[in-house]
Amino acid sequence: MKKHFLYALPILLAATAFSSCSKDDDDDILDINTQSLSTLVLEDTWKVTYFFDDDDGDETAQFNGYTFTFTTQGSVTATRNGNTDTGIWLVRQDDGRTELEIDFNDDDDPLDELDEDWGVTELTPNRIKLEDLDDDNDDDEEYLTLEKI
């Protein structure tokens, strides 16, 4: 019995060591609350890495080249090829979910696609995953992922 234990002990110790290793910061899930979301969006510049609209499918490519900057005054700036569009943003709690509301001043594609109350589904130090909360009851599912640049 002791012989089997001595062989199993190094394997058990190795398995414990590997399972206790932490992942990179990219994979650390943050608490999804208004404070952590507000703090995170203000930290850096962001880009759209995924946008899916149930009606049209994957529309990520239409956001290529855009960068998004959020300010403490509640404005958001979208910049591409030297052109700038502004809007407003707000983080709030609604029906137990943390939401990021975005509303751009212009009604032109593709930025008007972002004018939604987005429910936060995942929050990491470098990524925010969102889904349209479908307040307009049109059964149109939309998903948005923002990542730090």
N, C-alpha and C positions, 0 to 999 in steps of 0.2 A: 504494500500500500504506500509506504514512504517513497519507494522508487517511482511510482506513478505521479505522486505529488511533486517530486523534485523535477520531473520532466514538464509537468503542467505549469509550475510556478513561473518560469521565464515567459511562457506564452501568455499567461494571464497578465503579467506585468507589462508586456509589450502592448497588449490589447488595451489596457487601461491608459497607457501613455499616449497612444494614438487617438483614443476617443476623447481625451481631455485637451487636445490641441484645439486652439480657436481658429476660426476662419478669418479671412481678411476683413477689413472694415466695410468693404463693398457688400458683404453678405450679412452684416449685423442688422437685424431688424430693430427699428426704433419703436417706441410707444407711439401709436397713432393718436396724437392729441393736438389741440390747436397750437399750443406753445411750441412743441417740437417741429411741427410743420412750418409755422411762421418763421422760426429761427433758421430752419434749413433753407427755405427758399431765398432768404436774404443773404446767405453766405457766399454765393457765387453766381456765375452765369450758367444758364441752362440751355439745352437743346432738346428737340423732340426726337426720340429714338424709336417711337412706335405710335402710330395713330391708326385706329381701325374704326370704320363706320359700317354698321350693319348693312346699310343701303349700297355702299360703294366698295366695301372691302378695305384692304390695306392701302391707306393713303399717306403713308409716312413720307414718301418721296417729295410730296408737295411742300414739306417743311424743311427740306435740305437747304442749308446755308443760313437758316434763322438762328439767332441767339436771343435769349430772353433774360432780362434783368428785372428783378423785383426790388422796389424801394420801400423804406420804412413809412413813407407817406401814402402808401397804398396804390402806387402806380406800377405798371409793368410796361417795359419797352421791348418791342420786337424789332430786331435789326437784321437786314439782309442786303448785301451789295450796296452798302452806304445809305439805304433807305430805312427810315425809322417810323414805326407806328406805335402809338401809345394806347394804353387802356388802364383799367383798374383791376385790382385783385383784393380778395378778402378771404380770410380763413374764419370759419365758424363751426359750431357744433349744431347739428340739426337732426332730430329724431335719433339721437345716440351715435351719429356718425360724424366724423370730421370731414368737412368739405373745403375745397379750394374753389372759390368762385372767380372766374375770369370773364372780363367783358372788354373787348377792344372797341375803340371809337369808330373804326371804319367797318363797313359791312361787306368788305371784299374778301373773296377767298384768298388764301386758306385761313386767314386769322379768324374769320367769323365762325369757323368750325370749332374754335376753342372757347367760344362764348357759351359757357355751361356752368352748372353747379356740379363740380366733379367730386365724387366720393373717393376718399383715399383708401386703397386696398393694400398698399405696401409702402413702407417708408424705410429707406436705408440712408446712410450718410451720403450716398452718391446717386440715389435713384428714388423717384416718386412715381408710383403706379396709381392710376386713377381710372374711374369708370363713371360714365354719365349716369346720374341718378334718375334720369327720365322723368323730370317734372312735367313734361308736356304730354305724357301718356301716349306717345306715338310708337311704342315698342321698338324704337330704334336704339340698339345697343352701340355704345361708343366707348373705346378704350384709348387712353393716352398715357405714355410713359415719357417722363422728363429725366434727363441725366445731366449731371454737372459736366462742364467742359473742362 
